[in-house]
């Protein structure tokens, strides 16, 4: 009956409730924690975007060959995989906040290694350290935000935080046209340097505290996050009761292998599939080879980049506003459908180009298709898979799940990025038809298997997924 009432609620009532939640959640510690998460995502974006606008200047100043610079660009992925391997164990062992300390220190060291590099080995070392940090923080950031946020704001604040990744990429692209590569590396370290003093004041995750037996601190932390006058007894009781339940359900299995018990099969499938879907659906190919796509279809690269950047940013803002109103599942379906249509339209534009049909309209279709793909990605698939993956796993396997999700994202990204050039030479139309097929399968997967998690506590969600 409660669900029926919720479904019948008007959009205005939902918006009013959301604004009320935002007002109630605006405590100092929560705002600081959100700021740390947003700066971390912004730093993530800066690192991802750094190599594209600096390629020619780095190669010229350090006398690098194409092979040398290719290693500099690709070693980031090696770091991502290494970071994904250790992120789960590290966050479970030392806590969320201490791990944020580690990742941001590595970010800073990596940036300064690049900025002051006189030889290629130091350049590569800096990039490798950045990759390891990203591999850890790509899962840690959403997990920390979801564990401290009120249930009705969890999706919005996590989406808003992840939106800053796109902002970071755009800022670095813009600055890279006017700032020297060494100075750009120093500027890239600023977000992490800003985060470090804030870490003295942000609270640890109450759910991690409950997991490691520091039950007395759970209610104290919740009062800091929700406000001194808030009644957090029910929330604290739910966290402690569920953590105790998880501990009692333990059957002797320890470590990483515990994730592969039958009761976690559904949540593991959902989390890994959602994380890998954007990558297998062509995201790395679109991102790394945007210029090639535009040039091959006769589109101006400048016009194409500006258009896709603006649309993706606006779609990300819209997705953030809607994620706790319309729900995760609805946005995922709309987002995945848009990516499917974008891939299909891209394939059609290459088919027309190859067969010399509608030559005047092909560039317009190509621009629309790429813009539709990135806009749809920004609306939901860019942030919501990380939100759901950080919501669905119980605290006893969350670390192992983080490792699995990180590996799924890193390896699928590498596979697409590595193979795209060969596939594109074989057949551009065939390549994008393959991505169309994957995104179509992804739509069916979401429609059939992914449940809605909006408005539920983490403990309710985890009970739903573990059976």
N, C-alpha and C positions, 0 to 999 in steps of 0.2 A: 504493500500500500504506500509506503514511504517513497518507493521508486516511482510510483504513478504520480504522486504529488510533485516530485522533482521534475518529471517529464512535462507536467502541465504548467510549470512555472514559466512566467513570461520572461523574455530577454531583459526587460527593464528591471525586473525583480532580481535577476541574476547579476546584472551590472551593479545594482545598488548594494547587494550582498558582497560583491567583490570589492567595491570601494570601501565598504565598512571593514572588511578583513585587512585591506591595505593600511587603513588608518590604525587599526588595532595592532598590526604587526610592526609598525614603524618605531621600534625601540632601538636605542643606540647600538647594542651588541648585534642585533639582527641586521641593521643597516650596514655596519662595519663588515659583517660576514658576507653580506651580499656584494659589497664593494670589492672585497678580496676575490670572490668568485668571478666578478665581472672583469677585474684587472687581469686575473689569470687567463680568462678566455681571450681577452684583448692581446695579451702577450703571446698566446698560442697562435692567433691570427697573424701577428707580426712575423713570427718565425716561419710560418707556412708561406707567406707572401714575399719573404726577403730575397730568395734566389732569383726570381724572375726579372726584376728591374735592375739587378746588379751584375748580371752575367758578363756583359762586355767589359765593364770597368774592372772587375776582379781579374778576369783573364788577362787584360792588358797590363795592369799594375804588377801582378805576380808572375807574369809570363807563363800562364797555364795553358795546357793543351785542352782540346775538347774532352779527352778522356779524364784529365784531372778535374775539370769542372763537373763532369758527369758524376764522378765519385763524390764530389762535394754536395751535389744535389741529392743523390740517391742514398748517401749514408744516413740521412735523416730517417729514412724508412727502417734501416737497420737499428737505429736507436729506438724507434717506435716499438719494434718487436721486442727488444731487450727490456724497455720500460714496461711493456705489457706483461712480460714474464714475471716481473718482480712487484708490480703494483699491488696486487691483492695481498700478498704476504706482508709487504711493507706497511700498508695502511692498517692491517689488522694488528701488527706487532707494535708499532709506535703511535698509532692514532692518526686521526685525520689532520689535525692542525700541525703536528710535527712533520707529517709527510709534506704538507704545503710548504713548510720551511725548507725542506730538502729540495723540492722541485724548483722553488724560486731562487735558491742559491745556485743551483745548477744552471738555471736560465741565465743568471748574471755572469757566471764564469764562462758559459758558452759564448755570450755576446762579446765579452771582452777578449776572449781568445780569438774570435773572428776579427774584431776591430784592430787588434795589435799584431795580427799574423804577418810574419815576414816569410814564412815558408808554408807549403801546402799542408804539411802534417798538422800544424796548429789550426789551420782553417778547418780541416776535417775533424779534428778533435772537438773544436767548439760546436760544430754542427752535430756531431754524434751525441755530445752531452745534452744539447737541446732536444734531440730526438728522444733520448731516454726520459727527459723531463716531461715531454709531451705524452709519451706512452703511459706515464704514471698519472699525470693530471687529467688526461682525456676522460678517464673514468672517475678519478677522485673528485673532480669539481662537481659534477652532477650528484654524486653520492652525498657529499657533504651538504650541499644546498638542500637536497630532498630530506635529509635526516634532521635538519634544524627548522625547516619551513612549516608553517601551519598548513593543514591538509588542503584548505580551500585556495591557498596561494601557491602551492608547491609547483604546479605546472608553469604558472606565469613567471615566477621568479627564476626558475631553472631555464626557461626559454629565453628570458631577457638576458640572463647571464651568458648563455651560449650565443646570443645574437652578437655579442661583442667580438666573437671570433671573426665574423664577416667584416665588422668595422675595422679590426686590426689589419686584415688583409688589404682592404681598400686604402687605409691610411699609408701603409708601407708602399703600395703601388704608386700612390700620388707623390709621396716624399722621395721615392726612388728616382723620380724624373729630375729632381732639382738638388738632391743632397748626395754627396760623395758616399761611397759604400762603407768606408770606415766610420764616418760620422753617423750614417744610418744605423749601423750596428750599435753604436753608443746610445742613440736615441731609442733603439729597440729595448735596451735594458731598463729604461725608465719605469715602465709599468711594474716590473718585478721589484725594483728598488723602492717604489712607492708601497708595495705590499708588505715588505719586511717589517717596518715599524708597526703596522696595523696588526700583525700577528700576535703581538703582546697583549692585545685587547679583545680578540675574538674568542668565543667559547668553543670548547670541544663538543663533538656530537654526543648528545645524551644517550643515543642508542649504542654507541661504542663504549661509553662509560658503563652502561648496564651490562654489556657483553663481557667486560673485563673485571666485573665484580665491584665496581665503584658505585653501588646503588644509592648511597647517601648523597652523591653529587648530582643525581639525575634531576630531582625536583628543583634544586638550586639553579642549575643551568637553565631549565625551562622557565623559571621565574625571570632570569636575566633576558631570555629571548622574548618572552611574551609580555613582560611588564610586571613590576612588583605587586600590583593590585590584581593580577589575573589569577583565576582559579585553575591551576594546572594539575590538581590532584588526579583527575580522571585520566589525563594524558600520561602522566608519570606512571600511574597504576597499570595502564594498558601496555606501556613499554616494558615495565618490569615483569608483568605477568607473562607476556608473550616471550620475552627473553628466557624466563625460567622454563616455560613450556618447551622451547627449542632445546634447552640444555637437557631436560628430562627425556626428550625424544631421541637424544644421541644414543647410538647403538654400538659405540666402540670405534667407528670409522673416524679417522682424523686426516686433516690436511686436504690436499687438492682432490683426492679421489672421492671424498665425501660428496662432492658436487654431482657425481655420476650415479647416485642412488636413484631408484625408480621414482621416488616422490618428487624429485627435482627435474625430471625429464621434460615436463611441459614448460616450466619456467626457463630452463636452459635453452630449449628449442626456440622459444619466443625471443629471448634476449639476444642470442647469437644471430638468429635470422634477421631481426630488425636492424641490428648494428651493421651486418654485412650487406643488406639489400641495397642501400644507396651506392656502395662501392661497386658491387656486381652489376648494378644497373647503369654503370657508365660514368659515375661522378668523377673519378680520377681522369678518365679519358677526356671528358668535357673540360675539366679544370686545367689540365696540363697542356692540352692541345687546342685550346680555344682559337688561338691565332690561325692554326692550320685549318680548322673548320671554316672560319670566316674567309680566309684567303682562297680556299678551294672552291667556295661557292660565290666568290665575288663580293663579299661584304667588307666594308671598311673596318679594320680592327679597332680603331679609336671609337667609332660609333657603336660597334658591337660591345666593346668592353664597358663603355659608359652606360649603355642601355641595360645590360645584364646586371651590372653592379647596383644600379638604382632600383630595378625591379626586385632583385633578390633582397635588398635591404627593406624595401617597403613590405614585401611579403613576410619577412621575418617579424617585423613590427606587428603586422596584422595577426600572424600566428600566435605571437605572445599574448595579444589582447584576447584571443578566442580560446586558448588552450584550456582555461579553467571555466569557460562558459559553455562552449559547444562540446568539449571533451577531446581526449587524445585520439580515440579511435576514428571519429568523424574527420578530424584534420588529417590523420594518416591516410585515410581513404581518398580524400580530395587531393592531397599532395601526391600520392602514388599514381593516381589517375592522370594528373597533370604531367608528371614525369614520363608516363607511358605515351601520352599524346605528343610530348616534346620529342621523344626518341623516334616515334613513328614519322612525325613531320620532318625531322632531320634526315631520316632515311629516304623519304620521298623527295626532298630537295636535292640530295645527291643523285638519286635515280634520274630526276629530270635533267640535272646538269650533265650527267654522263651520256644521256641520250639526246642532248641538245633540244629539249622540249621546254617551252615557256621560259626562255632565257632571261627575259626582262623581269619575270616575277620570282625566279629562283632565289636571288639574294634576299628578297623580302621574306620569303618563306623560311629560309635558313635563319635569318635574324629572329623572326618570330618564334621558331622552334627552339632555338638555344635560350632565348629569353624566357619562354614558357617553362623549359626544363629547370633553369636556375630559380625562377620565381616559385615554381611548385616545390622545389627542394627546400627553399627558404621558409615556405609556409608551414611545413610539418616535418618532413623527413630529415631536415637538418638538425633538429633539436629533440624531437619527441622520442626517437629510439633510445637516446641516452637517458631521458627522463624515465621511461618505462623500465629500462635495464637497471636503473638505480632504485626503482621502487619494488621490484618483484622478488628479490632474493632475501631470505632471512639472514640475520646478522651473522650466523655461524658459517655461512658459505658465501657471504658477499665478497670476501677477498678473492676466493677462487673463481667466482663468477666474473669479477672484474678482470682477472687475468684472461679468462676465456673470451670475453667480449673484446678486450683490447687486441688479443691475437687475431680474432676474426676480422676486426676492422683493418688492422695493419697488413695482414697477409692478403686479404681480398683487394685492398687498395694497391698493394705492390703488384699483384697478378694482373690487374687491369692496366695499371700504368706501364708495366713492362711489355705486355702483349699488344697494347693499343696501336703502337706504331706499325707493327707487322700486320695486324688485322686491317689497319687503315690502307696500307699499301695493297693488300690482297683485294679488298673490296670495301669502299666506304659505305655503300648501301648495305651490304651484308653485315658489316660491323654494327651499324645502328639498328638493324633488324634484330640482331642478337640481343642488344640492350633492350629493345622493345619487348622481346619475349620474356626477359628476366623481370622487367617492371610489371608486365602483365601477370606473371605468376605471383609476384609480390603482392599485387592488389588482391588476388584471390586468397592468398595466405592471410592477409590482414582481415579480410572480410569474414573468413571462416573460423580463424583461430584466436585473434587478438581481442581480449575483452576490454571493456572500459574500466579505467582506474580513477577517473575524476571523482573528487569528493570523498574518497576513502582514506582512512589512515593507512600507514605503511603496514601495520600489523594485520589489518583486514585484507589488504592486497596480497600479502605473503601467504595468508591462510587460503586465499582463493586459488593461488597458483601451486601450492604444495599439497599433493594428495597421492 
